[in-house]
Amino acid sequence: MPFLCAFRTHPLRYLLWWGMVIILAIFLLVWYGILNHHNQEVSQNYVTLEKQIDGDSMEPLLPNGSTILLLVDYYKTNTPKHGDIIAYHYGGNQHPLIKTIRAIPGDMVMLDIKWKTLIINGIPLVNSAGTPYIFTSGELQLLWLYTKTGTLPVWAYLVFGDNVTNSIDSRKFGAISADNFYGKFILKP
């Protein structure tokens, strides 16, 4: 019980200790309240669907079986940004594909033929774990159609799965338009 004895002999320490505990508790309550309020606000403005990841194209960021929330029609009122995880319709797929926006209109995009990689705004493209994407010659030729001027056209977005070796994304079909975006994914709180 030396801990309690120190407080008996120094009541100021006791008050300071409890003061710090109370301040920490208030900080945590405010922080949680702000975060929780933000998530409620986002989900109140959009139809929110709970989705489960089916497949490995977003690993390691979103492992197979992960549950995330889809904000339907989010991009009708918001501008897509780098790093947004989106759902979009592609081709004849019944279910929207899930990918991360890596390049937006106006980004400077270069193809490094020697290292078979894509450089966006001066930075080589890597996934969430820092692993570089390696492109085949055919994939680089497809991307060259959209990047030959050095900047992405005003309608063009490059989207990639987090899996650098196994994903149907801009490596396979090139740039896509935001008109195809179905919604934005957020991590489930």
C-alpha positions in Angstrom: 0.0 0.0 0.0 2.9 2.4 -0.4 0.9 3.9 -3.3 -1.9 5.1 -1.0 0.6 6.2 1.6 2.2 8.6 -0.8 -1.2 10.2 -1.3 -1.8 10.5 2.4 1.5 12.3 3.0 1.1 14.5 -0.2 -2.5 15.4 -0.8 -1.5 17.6 -3.7 -0.3 14.5 -5.6 -3.6 12.9 -4.9 -5.5 15.8 -6.4 -3.1 16.0 -9.4 -3.5 12.3 -10.0 -7.3 12.4 -10.0 -7.3 15.6 -12.1 -5.2 13.8 -14.8 -7.6 10.8 -14.7 -10.6 13.0 -15.1 -9.0 15.0 -17.9 -8.0 11.8 -19.7 -11.6 10.4 -19.3 -13.1 13.6 -20.7 -10.6 13.6 -23.6 -11.6 10.0 -24.4 -15.3 10.7 -24.2 -15.0 13.7 -26.5 -12.8 11.9 -28.9 -15.1 8.9 -29.1 -18.1 11.1 -29.4 -16.6 13.1 -32.3 -15.6 10.0 -34.1 -18.9 8.3 -33.5 -20.9 11.5 -34.5 -18.9 11.7 -37.7 -19.7 8.1 -38.7 -23.4 8.7 -37.8 -23.4 11.9 -39.8 -21.9 10.2 -42.9 -24.3 7.3 -42.7 -27.4 9.5 -42.2 -26.8 11.4 -45.4 -26.5 8.3 -47.6 -28.0 4.9 -48.0 -25.6 2.6 -46.1 -25.1 -1.0 -47.0 -23.0 -3.5 -45.1 -20.9 -5.5 -47.5 -18.5 -8.4 -47.0 -15.3 -8.6 -49.1 -15.5 -11.7 -51.4 -12.1 -12.4 -52.9 -8.5 -11.4 -52.5 -8.1 -8.5 -54.8 -8.0 -6.0 -51.9 -5.6 -7.9 -49.7 -3.7 -7.0 -47.5 -5.8 -3.9 -46.9 -9.1 -5.7 -46.8 -8.8 -9.4 -46.3 -11.4 -11.8 -47.7 -14.4 -11.9 -45.4 -13.9 -8.4 -44.0 -17.0 -6.3 -43.4 -17.2 -2.7 -44.6 -19.9 -0.1 -45.2 -20.9 1.2 -48.6 -22.2 4.7 -48.8 -24.4 4.5 -51.9 -24.3 7.5 -54.3 -21.6 9.2 -52.2 -20.0 10.7 -55.3 -23.2 12.4 -56.5 -22.3 15.1 -53.9 -18.6 14.5 -53.3 -15.4 14.6 -55.4 -13.4 11.3 -55.5 -10.0 11.6 -53.9 -6.7 9.7 -53.8 -7.0 6.7 -51.5 -10.8 6.5 -51.6 -12.1 2.9 -51.6 -14.8 2.8 -54.2 -17.5 0.5 -55.6 -18.1 0.8 -59.3 -19.8 -1.1 -62.1 -17.6 -2.5 -64.8 -18.7 -4.5 -67.8 -21.3 -7.2 -67.2 -20.5 -7.8 -63.5 -23.6 -8.1 -61.4 -21.8 -7.0 -58.3 -19.8 -3.8 -58.1 -16.0 -4.1 -58.0 -14.1 -2.7 -55.0 -10.9 -0.8 -55.7 -8.8 2.1 -54.4 -8.5 5.3 -56.4 -4.7 5.8 -57.0 -4.8 8.6 -59.7 -7.3 11.3 -60.4 -7.9 13.7 -63.3 -4.9 16.0 -63.8 -2.4 13.8 -62.0 1.0 13.5 -63.7 1.4 9.9 -64.7 4.5 8.3 -66.2 5.3 4.7 -67.2 8.7 3.4 -66.3 9.3 0.8 -69.0 12.6 -0.4 -67.6 11.2 -1.2 -64.1 7.7 -2.0 -65.4 6.0 0.3 -62.9 3.7 3.3 -62.9 4.8 6.7 -61.4 2.0 9.0 -60.2 2.9 12.6 -59.3 6.6 11.5 -59.0 5.9 8.6 -56.7 6.1 4.9 -57.8 2.7 3.1 -57.3 2.7 0.9 -54.2 -0.1 -0.9 -52.3 -1.0 -0.3 -48.6 1.9 -2.5 -47.5 4.4 -0.6 -49.6 4.8 -3.4 -52.2 5.3 -2.0 -55.7 3.0 -2.9 -58.5 4.7 -4.6 -61.4 3.1 -4.3 -64.8 3.3 -6.5 -67.9 4.2 -4.9 -71.2 0.5 -5.3 -72.3 -0.7 -3.5 -69.2 1.7 -0.7 -69.7 0.6 -0.3 -73.3 -3.0 -0.1 -72.2 -2.2 2.6 -69.5 -0.1 4.5 -72.1 -3.4 5.3 -74.0 -4.5 7.4 -71.0 -1.1 8.8 -69.9 0.7 9.6 -73.2 0.2 13.4 -72.6 1.7 13.0 -69.1 -1.5 13.9 -67.2 -4.7 12.0 -66.8 -7.7 13.4 -68.8 -10.4 15.3 -67.0 -12.7 12.3 -66.8 -10.1 9.6 -66.1 -9.4 7.7 -62.8 -7.0 4.9 -62.3 -8.2 2.4 -59.7 -6.3 -0.6 -58.3 -6.8 -3.5 -56.0 -4.4 -3.7 -53.1 -3.3 -7.2 -54.3 -0.3 -6.3 -56.6 -0.5 -9.6 -58.5 -4.2 -10.6 -58.6 -6.7 -8.0 -59.2 -9.0 -6.9 -62.1 -8.4 -3.2 -62.2 -7.0 -0.4 -64.3 -4.2 -2.8 -65.3 -6.8 -4.8 -67.2 -9.3 -2.2 -68.4 -7.5 1.2 -68.2 -9.0 4.4 -66.8 -12.6 4.7 -65.7 -15.0 7.6 -65.4 -16.6 8.7 -62.1 -20.0 8.0 -63.8 -19.3 4.3 -63.1 -18.8 4.9 -59.3 -21.6 3.3 -57.2 -20.4 4.5 -53.8 -17.6 4.9 -51.3 -16.6 2.3 -48.8 -15.7 3.1 -45.2 -14.4 0.8 -42.5 -17.1 -0.5 -40.2 -16.7 1.2 -36.8 
